[in-house]
């Protein structure tokens, strides 16, 4: 029987980018696919992460949302670009371009959520603006905190410092947004859509986190399976850090959509927007009356609406 697979080549001593200077070298073997790309799968999957982030930015501009959502999308797009360069070269400067934007981009939704008060979150009170003084004060506190920890990380170069900081901000965003949804969103359909989008984002992110840890702690096992059983090209599908990029990219996108919809709900603009699910699985915030040219549902894995109507309508 014809076997399309081929053996992995020997790991070269050095590729186009020279010696590894990053403090982390992932489980994917270096330069076995191309002399120009140190970690092939880990590099290319960042294109999906970047596209998810840029699409969220496009949707923010199209829907005329607040500037904070544009910055969130662009921040995570920068993470994707930095991670691409990091995995392609395994150079320390690009490692920082991957890791530090992860923290800075997550600071924006953290700042946005921390600025809110019960009065500004309750749509029954009408749209209320957070005072500029409060926004500046919380922004300065976050900036000082993050930059101080960044300096500590740059001095000691311990990856766990970065992981801890990023984890802290991520948990803060999840907890605060979940509490706000529970307390301040009363419309049943909107609340259901928010919980579905939030849950999908969390599940995807946790699946990516599990893949990341399996890749880290069981590396010799995966190399054995790839080299001795799967071989090329099938082995690239068992690069679990690459799955971290794909799953977290999709998870972060879902959570950005969730934050967008939560924001318009708490600001009394919920009747102007609908959270749709393209092909019943891909969430997106659209304005009422906007044209939709794909199949979609109004709930995750829900019945498809008639896309031939061409416009969103709330029944």
MOPE-V927148 format. One record per helix or strand. SS is the DSSP state (H for helix, E for strand). FROM is the first residue (numbers start at 1). LEN is the number of residues. If there is no record, write none. Layout:
ss = {SS SS}
from = {FROM FROM}
len = {LEN LEN}
This chain:
ss = {E E E E E H H H H H H H H H H E H H H E E E E E H E}
from = {6 15 18 34 37 40 46 67 92 118 123 132 159 188 219 232 234 240 270 273 282 291 296 304 307 311}
len = {1 1 1 1 1 5 17 23 24 4 3 25 26 30 12 1 5 27 3 6 6 1 2 1 3 1}
